[in-house]
Amino acid sequence: MPVINRIADFSEDMKTWRRWMHAHPELGLECHQTAAYVVARLREFGVDEVHEKIGVSGVVAIINGQGVGPTIGLRADMDALPMQEMTGLDHASQTEGLMHACGHDGHTTMLLGAARYLAETRNFAGRVALIFQPAEENSGGAKHMCDEGMMDRFDIKEVYALHNLPGEELGAFITSPGPLMAAVDTLRVNVTGLGGHAAYPEECRDPIMALVSMAQALQSIVSRNLPPMEQLVISVTQVHGGTVDNVVPETAWLEATIRSFTPEVRNMAEKRAGEIISGLAAAFDVEAEVIYERGYPATVNHSKQTEIALEVARELSGEDRVDGQGGVSMGAEDFSYMLEERPGAYLFLGQGDGPYVHHPQYDFNDEAAPYGASFFAKLVERLNSVGR
C-alpha cells in the first residue's frame, strides 16, 4: 500500500501548514500561537470536539468513527528549540533565537494530515484522540497533559507517536519492542572546601582536587557496578571552579547526565553516585551537596502495539524499508509518560539525507509528511476496523 491518495492530494496544503509553523516557533509550554493555528485547521476539517489549554497550551481533538469502539490516541509535539536558525530558507524562523530544529513542525503537520483524512472518511469504529503537545524538549509537556487526567478524561486506550529521523531513507520506519529510548537524569555536585593562597595549599581544603576525583570515580559505576550486558551512560558535562591561577577557590561544582533503560539500573546509578561523592568528600575533607534530579523515564514500547504498528508500516513502505529491531537510543523522549499510562508504540520515520536534528541548518523534509499522515490514518483504520 503506498501513501494514501487523498493525503497525497493535499500534500501541498501540508507543506503550507508546516512552513507556517516553522516560521513561527514557540518554546516550552507556551505554544499558544501554534495551538491556535492547529485549532483553526482542525475546525476547518470538521472534527467533532476540540479541547484546548490542556497542559497549558496542549490540544486534544476528537473524531468519532462509525459505531462503538475504543479511543486511539495519536500524539504530535509542537515546541521548538532555543537556537538561532542558519538555513537561509524563505520559511526560516521569524523569531530571533528560536527554531524548529527537531522537526516538531513536521510532526504536528503529519497529525493534522491524518486528522483531515480521518474526519473526511471516518472509515473506523470508535474514536480517535488527536494529541497536540507542547514542551517535549524541556518541560515534559506529556507529563503535564497526563497529570491533568487526559488519558482518563478522553478514555484513551492506546497511544502512538512518530519522530522524524534524518539520515534514514525517506519513508522508512524504525522501532523495536521494549526499551527504545533512555531515562535521563541530571546530577549536580556542589563542593565546598577552604580557599586560600595557591602557594600554600596545606592551609586550604581544595574543592577542585575533590571534584576532579569525583568526575573520574563516577565512571567506575559503568565499568565496575553495572552488569556487562546492561546499558548506562554517565557523562560529566560541566566542571566549574576558580577564577585566577594563584587562588585555591572556596567552591567548585560539576554536572552530569545519567541515562539508563531500567528502573534497577537507574536506582543503582543514583545510589552509587551518592556513595562515591560522599566517600571522596570525606577523603578530601570537603563538603559535597548532591542534587539528583530525575527527568524523563525510559520510553518503553509495548510488544503487541509495536507489532501492529510495524505491520501498518510494512504495508505502507514495504518490508525492506521497515526495521522492527532498531532505533534503540540513549536519547530521551517525554512520550515515555504516555506509554507509562497506556500501551502503545513510538516509531522513527526516515526523512532522507540532511543535517541531523538539533542542528542550526536542519529542516524537516516535507516529502516525509504524507508517509507519517498515512501511517497514522491506516493505523487507526487497522486498530478500529469497521465491523471488527
ZATI-835948 format. One line per field, with one value per residue (C-alpha): x negated, y, z negated. Coordinates in steps of 0.001 Angstrom, whole numbers. Layout:
// residues N
X	X; ...
Y	Y; ...
Z	Z; ...
This chain:
// residues 388
X	0; -1576; -837; 2938; 4066; 6285; 3433; 1113; 3748; 3422; -339; -836; 1557; -515; -3644; -1926; -917; -4377; -6232; -3987; -4750; -8453; -8465; -6648; -8410; -7436; -9194; -8239; -4733; -3922; -2889; 276; -92; -887; 2048; 4378; 3163; 3744; 7231; 8156; 7148; 8996; 12199; 11849; 11623; 14830; 13534; 16201; 14567; 11664; 10324; 7731; 5254; 4525; 1045; 1019; 1223; 1928; 4844; 6885; 9315; 11814; 13044; 15908; 15930; 18697; 20235; 18803; 15094; 12120; 10397; 6972; 4568; 2177; -374; -2474; -4725; -4604; -7537; -10789; -14329; -16219; -18609; -19406; -18414; -21093; -19200; -18577; -15251; -12277; -10282; -13058; -12221; -10981; -11726; -15256; -16891; -14191; -13888; -12176; -15421; -13866; -11026; -8116; -6559; -6630; -5202; -2287; -1732; -1604; 1033; 3033; 2890; 4200; 6921; 8130; 8319; 9962; 12535; 13441; 13596; 14451; 13692; 13117; 15067; 14816; 12899; 9502; 7979; 5504; 2994; 1001; -1517; -3799; -7169; -8655; -12134; -12435; -9429; -7776; -4601; -3420; -3559; -1644; 1127; 1203; 1210; 4324; 6060; 6031; 5982; 8992; 10852; 10886; 10905; 7775; 6951; 3744; 1353; -1140; -3694; -6247; -9574; -11438; -14930; -17394; -19929; -17445; -15723; -12637; -9564; -11500; -10157; -12358; -11449; -11608; -9569; -10669; -13052; -13620; -14937; -16630; -15582; -17534; -18629; -20825; -23450; -24880; -27581; -28442; -31740; -32765; -36284; -38541; -40035; -43361; -46662; -47672; -51289; -50216; -47912; -48477; -46357; -43467; -40940; -40939; -37476; -38945; -41070; -37980; -35826; -38318; -38466; -34676; -34381; -36797; -35324; -31778; -32933; -33603; -29835; -29590; -32780; -32526; -28948; -26973; -26492; -28247; -25021; -23189; -23326; -24198; -25780; -27321; -28776; -30215; -29374; -30282; -33119; -33429; -35719; -38179; -38784; -42551; -45767; -47074; -43947; -42529; -38766; -36296; -33786; -33528; -30774; -30059; -27054; -26497; -23812; -22921; -20972; -19572; -16847; -15607; -14452; -17013; -19968; -18576; -18291; -21754; -23360; -21769; -22763; -26367; -26825; -25801; -28081; -31106; -30703; -30182; -33252; -35506; -34230; -35332; -38665; -39420; -37930; -35381; -31609; -29612; -25980; -24428; -21417; -19992; -17045; -15118; -13993; -12029; -11602; -12650; -10484; -9301; -7281; -4594; -5124; -1616; -1112; -4589; -3933; -644; -2347; -5088; -2513; -971; -4424; -5292; -2071; -2845; -6558; -7403; -9202; -12665; -12121; -10935; -13296; -11469; -14588; -16268; -16125; -17325; -18961; -20352; -18388; -15233; -11608; -8707; -6232; -7500; -4976; -2097; -3458; -3584; 163; 1315; -42; -1350; -4401; -6852; -8423; -11035; -10272; -13135; -13239; -16273; -19633; -20259; -21506; -20589; -18070; -19205; -21485; -21091; -20746; -18160; -14789; -12004; -11600; -8050; -8109; -8019; -4730; -2408; -4095; -3516; 73; 837; -699; 1442; 4609; 4085; 3110; 6456; 8308; 6412; 6898; 10532; 11656; 15361; 17250; 14284
Y	0; 3336; 6722; 7240; 9011; 11500; 12513; 12850; 15119; 17700; 17373; 20976; 22100; 20144; 21900; 25253; 24350; 23052; 26033; 28475; 26673; 26571; 30341; 30881; 28701; 28711; 27393; 25035; 25089; 28447; 27167; 29279; 30646; 27199; 25712; 28375; 27568; 23862; 24502; 26615; 23791; 21186; 23220; 23558; 19759; 19305; 17315; 16603; 18097; 20435; 20797; 23499; 24544; 21042; 21140; 24945; 25039; 21449; 20499; 17297; 16843; 14017; 12424; 9953; 6923; 4506; 2784; 1631; 1101; 2205; 5582; 5535; 8344; 9834; 12345; 15101; 17643; 21373; 23106; 24416; 24863; 27922; 28001; 30507; 29179; 29176; 27678; 30853; 29407; 31538; 29937; 30262; 31269; 34817; 34710; 35548; 32729; 30112; 27492; 24207; 22245; 18905; 18662; 19112; 21345; 18263; 16001; 18396; 18590; 14799; 14573; 17383; 15496; 12356; 14422; 15858; 12417; 10713; 13488; 13134; 9335; 8091; 4570; 3344; 2386; 4101; 7354; 8868; 11403; 13738; 14970; 18122; 18504; 21386; 21217; 17921; 19421; 20777; 20765; 17381; 18568; 14966; 14679; 17930; 16621; 13214; 14793; 16730; 13397; 13412; 9630; 9060; 12192; 11048; 7318; 6734; 3013; 3033; 5789; 6163; 8704; 9271; 11112; 12062; 10632; 12342; 10064; 7217; 6541; 8626; 6674; 4069; 3112; 2039; 887; -2100; -3549; -2876; -95; 2255; 5496; 6105; 7628; 10842; 12194; 15131; 15023; 18218; 18224; 21418; 21100; 23495; 23482; 26150; 28664; 30397; 31271; 28687; 28917; 27477; 24546; 22962; 25741; 25026; 22276; 22174; 21642; 21269; 18242; 16645; 17487; 16057; 12811; 12657; 13158; 10291; 7976; 8353; 6480; 3415; 2964; 1913; -143; -1812; -1707; -2473; -5980; -6052; -6733; -3733; -186; 3025; 6330; 8736; 11847; 14678; 17684; 20666; 21309; 24806; 26281; 29044; 32492; 33031; 30981; 31877; 31286; 27989; 28590; 28030; 26216; 24218; 22230; 19709; 18439; 15130; 13450; 9876; 7723; 4243; 1896; 32; 1150; -1163; 391; 3875; 3294; 1742; 4669; 7213; 5239; 4674; 8280; 9451; 6947; 7796; 11524; 11184; 8995; 11276; 14355; 12746; 11731; 15301; 16912; 18958; 19238; 17979; 18719; 16178; 17236; 14345; 15247; 12530; 13541; 11695; 7956; 5411; 5174; 1565; 250; -2358; -5539; -6093; -2471; -2294; -5312; -3887; -565; -2400; -4293; -997; 435; -2588; -2221; 1452; 1369; -2257; -4943; -3784; -267; -1294; -2263; -3797; -4381; -974; 2576; 1980; 5182; 6792; 9914; 10692; 11458; 12565; 10363; 7907; 9365; 8485; 4957; 4544; 5248; 3388; 706; 1946; 2450; 5099; 4874; 6755; 7844; 8302; 11653; 11221; 12951; 16270; 17807; 15900; 17208; 19974; 21380; 25064; 24045; 21322; 21466; 18884; 17211; 17966; 14828; 12758; 14263; 12166; 8988; 9975; 11091; 7890; 5783; 7430; 7117; 3482; 2587; 3860; 2006; -1189; -944; 101; -1544; -1202; -4386; -5914
Z	0; 998; -541; -707; 2474; 690; -1600; 1388; 2974; 191; -356; 800; -1933; -4443; -3210; -3731; -7300; -8150; -6783; -8621; -11871; -11039; -10589; -13905; -16506; -20171; -23236; -26027; -27399; -25778; -22343; -22227; -18682; -17312; -19209; -17797; -14282; -14893; -16294; -13264; -10896; -12984; -12892; -9122; -8878; -10871; -13840; -16444; -19537; -20243; -23796; -24430; -27150; -28421; -29927; -29451; -25646; -24617; -22373; -22159; -19262; -18944; -15719; -16020; -13761; -12871; -15850; -19132; -19670; -21739; -21578; -19937; -20861; -18300; -19572; -17987; -19717; -18871; -20575; -19094; -20445; -21769; -18787; -16069; -12649; -9916; -6958; -4963; -3797; -2794; -5610; -8201; -11759; -12187; -15917; -16989; -18920; -18298; -15569; -14784; -14830; -15793; -13296; -15656; -13000; -10759; -13463; -14001; -10240; -9910; -12616; -11017; -7713; -9395; -11093; -7782; -6173; -9137; -9522; -5843; -5613; -9134; -7996; -11518; -14617; -17991; -18255; -17621; -20019; -18332; -20934; -20147; -22959; -23997; -25749; -24652; -24627; -28140; -30446; -29996; -28293; -28043; -31822; -32234; -29975; -31678; -35148; -34156; -33542; -29755; -29364; -31605; -30501; -26871; -27648; -25566; -25358; -23290; -22176; -19304; -18077; -15307; -15196; -12024; -11522; -9157; -7515; -7034; -3719; -3050; -4170; -6163; -9607; -12517; -16014; -18340; -21206; -24762; -25858; -22921; -24451; -27769; -31044; -31588; -34977; -35976; -38724; -40214; -42876; -44789; -46653; -49414; -50822; -52254; -49853; -50140; -48503; -45901; -47101; -50467; -49607; -53024; -54509; -52129; -51521; -47742; -46189; -42694; -43646; -45168; -42146; -39645; -41604; -41752; -37984; -37378; -40000; -38668; -35550; -37710; -38102; -34456; -34418; -37848; -39166; -36004; -34584; -31182; -29265; -30748; -29366; -31194; -30235; -32744; -31111; -33176; -31035; -33227; -35697; -37187; -39833; -40403; -38923; -38860; -38814; -42280; -44390; -45603; -45378; -48158; -45950; -42719; -41022; -38312; -36402; -34650; -32587; -33574; -31117; -31613; -30423; -33509; -36978; -38593; -36760; -37319; -41074; -41251; -39438; -41771; -44877; -43803; -42681; -46140; -47874; -45722; -46213; -49955; -50325; -48309; -50134; -53390; -51879; -50752; -53889; -51933; -51989; -48999; -48221; -45841; -43782; -41773; -39532; -37762; -34297; -31635; -32249; -29642; -26539; -26530; -23602; -24270; -22265; -20878; -19876; -18333; -16145; -14880; -14115; -12238; -10183; -9086; -8339; -6168; -4185; -3661; -2828; -2080; -4054; -3028; -4420; -7883; -10704; -13634; -15732; -15547; -16778; -20351; -21571; -24713; -23799; -25764; -24905; -27094; -25193; -27805; -30271; -27955; -27451; -31232; -31379; -28253; -25913; -22621; -20440; -19266; -15810; -13808; -10236; -7790; -6040; -3785; -3830; -5511; -8764; -11909; -14420; -16811; -14083; -13071; -9397; -9967; -8223; -8173; -4769; -3565; -1427; -4636; -5840; -3611; -4921; -8539; -7939; -6031; -8785; -11463; -9376; -8405; -11968; -13250; -10493; -11349; -15109; -14908; -11664; -10964; -11776; -13615
